[in-house]
Amino acid sequence: MSIEKVKPVVVDGIEFYISNDGKESGMSISGLARFIGLSESRLRQGIVNKLYGSLADGNEESTFQPLPDNMKSLKPFVGKVFSVRTTSLQNAKIIRHEVCTAIIRYVAFDSEYEDTVKQLAEYCYHKFAEIGFHEWIKKSSGYVEQNDENKLLDQFKQLYSELKSLNEFASEYKVIRNTTTAFMPGVKDLLDDIVETTEDDNLYLPTEDGALSIEGWLHNKGITLTSTKFRQLAHITAATFKSMTKQDPSKAHFKLVNGKTKYNVSVYEPQHFAIIQMCFNKILHDD
């Protein structure tokens, strides 16, 4: 079988390939690595070599080792990573689109890469799934579209543009988080608590904007404190809030479950509940 040499379409440094008949597509190793926020060496050593064996300088003999448990989803592609129908004009190997999808899914859900890489891959995987299902429906219904190659390329450009913005934001966040937590270790607990905060915190008679008093927050958590501990938590939370936001907590008239009303009670909006959690953790650890 003759091998078709395919000219790459390069978008922001990513090499994207599609055969002339439009039936097969794929990416280069470097292109896929850049697409999901990994270095080429990490993708090659951590995944591709395990599926294909050695790729060193002209070595076409592949040797395989058993895949780790978390890579079982990639087992069907062992020895079948690269297209046998197509190659680049420079004879570079092309990772088949099915394998690209499987690798992206593995990185997103089963790998042990850092969160920023996993989140970018998960976003990428879901976007590909949306596009793939849409194309499957069109094919199953007999829909015919002109210029399929250009359509596919346009979809790829749009997806990569979204991923690039997400990756830039994730990188900026990672730098800020690492720098901040290095000098203020307590901020890490606060950020972790913010991630875990859910709308379930709004169950206890909140104000119209969803704010809760310390008492309401404790009630929703099913926590009962002694009066001494409650005052300690209220004081520490108010002081921490002012230190971080440069302002005092808002005041509100707050209805209790027994029908009574407390006036001018300090309340905290949902985005600040993590501050309460951090201060609560502190008074527990101080015991």
N, C-alpha and C positions, 0 to 999 in steps of 0.2 A: 504494500500500500504506500502510495506516494504521500509525502508530508507537505502540506501546504504552508508556505511561508507567508506570514501575516504581518502587515504593517501596523505598528502600535498607534493607538490614538492616545495622546498624552494630555492629561488634565491635571494641572498643578503638580506636575512631576510624577503622576501615577500612570503607569502603562496599562492600558485597557485594550483587550484584543477581541475581535469577533471574526469568525470565518466568513468567507465570501458568500456562502449560502445561508448565513445567519443562523445555522443550527448549533454552533458551538461558540462559546465565549469563555473568557478567563482573564487572569491578571498575572503579572510577574510577581516573583517573591517580594521584591522591593516595593512594588506597587501595593500589594496587599498589606505589607507591614506598615507602610505609611498611612494607608486607609484606616487602620484600626489603632494607630498610635503606638506601634511597637517599632523598635529598631529592626533592621533587616537581620542582624546577627541573632537577636532574641527569637525572632520567628523561625529562622532557619534551624538554629540549634535546639530550640525548645519544642518545635512541632514538626517542621518539614522533614528534618533528618530522621526523626522517629518513624515517620510514615514511609519515607523513601530510602533511607539508608544513607550512606556517605555520598556527598555531592562534591567532594574535593577534586579540584583540577583534573577534569577529564575522566574521573573514575566512574564508569558506567555500571560497576558491579554493586548491587545493593545488599546490605546486610541489615537484618532487622532484629530488634530486641523486643521482648514482650512489652506491650504498652501499660503504663500505670493505670490503676483502676479508674481514675478520673478522666482518662482519655478513651474509655471504651466506646464513646459515641463516634470516634474517628476510626475504629477498627475496620469498617467496610472499605476504607480508602487506603489501607496499607498497600503500597506498591502501585497505587493507581492515582497518584497525586497529579501527574502531569498529562497534558493532552498528547495523544499519540497521532492525532490527525494534523495538528498545527504546531508551528514553532515561529518564533519571531524572525525578522530578517537577519538578525545577528545570531540566530540559532539558540537564543535563550529559551529556556523551558517555560511553558505557560501552565499555570495552575488552573485546572478546570473549574468552571463556575460552581459545580456541585460541591467541590472540595473547598472552594472559597467560602461558601455558605456554611459548610460544616465546621470549618476552622473558626469562623466568626462566632458561631453558636458556642463552640467549646470555650473560646476565650471569654465570652460573656457569662456563661452559666456554670462551667465546670472547672475552669482554670484557677490557679492561685496567683494570678497577676494582681497588681495593685488596683484599687477600686476605680481610679480614673480610667485605666485601660479597659476594665470590665464594663464600666458604664457606657463608654463610647462604643464598644463592641455590641452591647445589648441594644443600644439605640439603632445602630447600623443593622443589626439582625432583624429587628422589628420592621424597619423601613423596607428592607429587602423582601420580607414576608408579605408586606402590603402590596408591593409592586408585583411580586410573583403570583399572588392569588388573583390580582386584577388581570394579569396576562393569561392565566389559566382559564379564567372565565371567558375571555375574548376568544381564545383558541377553541374551547369546548363549544361555544355558540356559533362557531364558523365565521366570526368577525374577521375581516381582512383589512389590514391597515397598510398604507403605502409608507415607504421609507422607514421600515422597521429599525434599521441600523441607526438612523438619525434619531428616531424616537427613543431608542434604548440609551443612546449617548446623552440625550437631553435629560433623561431621568437620572442617569449617573451623575451628571454635572450638578443637578439640583440637590441630590442626596449628599454629594461630597461637600457642597457649599454649606449645607446644614451641619454636617459632621465637623467641618473645619471650625465653624463658629463655636460648636459645643466643645471641641477639643481645646480651643484657645481659652474658653472660659474655665474649663476644668484645670488647665495648667496654671492659670492665674490664681484660682482658688487654692490649689495645692501649695503654691509658693506662700500665699498669705497665711494659710493654716499652719504650715510647717514653721514659718518664722514666728508667728504669734505664739504657738504652743511651746516653742523652744524657750521663750522668755517668760511666758505665763502658763505653766502646766495646767492650771485649773481651767483654762479656756477650752482645753480638749474635752473635758467632761461636759462643759456647757454645749459645745458644738454637737457632741454625740447625743446629748439629751434633746437638742433641737431636732435632730434627724428622727428621733424616736417619738417625738410629740405628735399626737393624733387628735382628731376632732372629738374623740371620746372625752376630752377634758372639758367639754362645754355642756355637760349634763346638768349641772347644778345651778339653776336659776341665774344665768349670766345676765349681764347688762345687754343692751341692744347690739353693741358692737362685739359681743362675745367675751368681754372681760370677766374675770373672776377675782374674788377676794381670796386671801390665804385660806380662810375657813372653807370657802367653796371648793377650792382646789383640793384640800385635804379630804373633804367629803367625797368628791368624785373618785379619789384614790382609795377610799375605804380606810383612811388613816385617822386614828385618834391620838392626840397628844395631850400631855398634861398642860395646865395653864402656863407653867413656867416655860416648857419647851415651845408652846405656841407663841408666847411673847418673844422668845429668843429667835424663832424662825421669822416672825414678822419683822423684827428689828434688823436682822441680818439681810433679809430679802430687800427691804427698803433701802438699806445702805448700799448693797451691791447694785441694785437697779440704778440708784443715783450716780454711783461711780462709773457705771458703764454707759448710761444714757445722758448724763449731765443734767438730769432733771428729776424731780420727785415723782413718785407714783401718782396716777390720777386718783381723784376721789369720786365716790358715787354713793347714792342711797341704795342699799343692797337688801333685797328681800331674802328672808331665811325660809327654810322648808316649813317652819311652824307658823308662818304667816306674819311674823313680826318683821320690822324693818330696822336695819342699822344705818345710821347716817354718817356721811363723810368717811366711808371706809376706803382704805387703799385698795385699788383693784389693778389687775394686770391683764393685758391683752394676750391672746393665744400665742403670739410670737415671743412673748416674754415668760411663758410657763416654764421654759427650761431653766430660767434663773431661779425660780422657786425650787425646782428639782435639785439643782446644784446646791443651794443653801440647805435644803432638807438633808441631802446626803452628808453635808458638812456637820450638821448638829448630831447626826447619828454616829459619825466617825469620831466625834469629840467625846462620846460617852466612854 
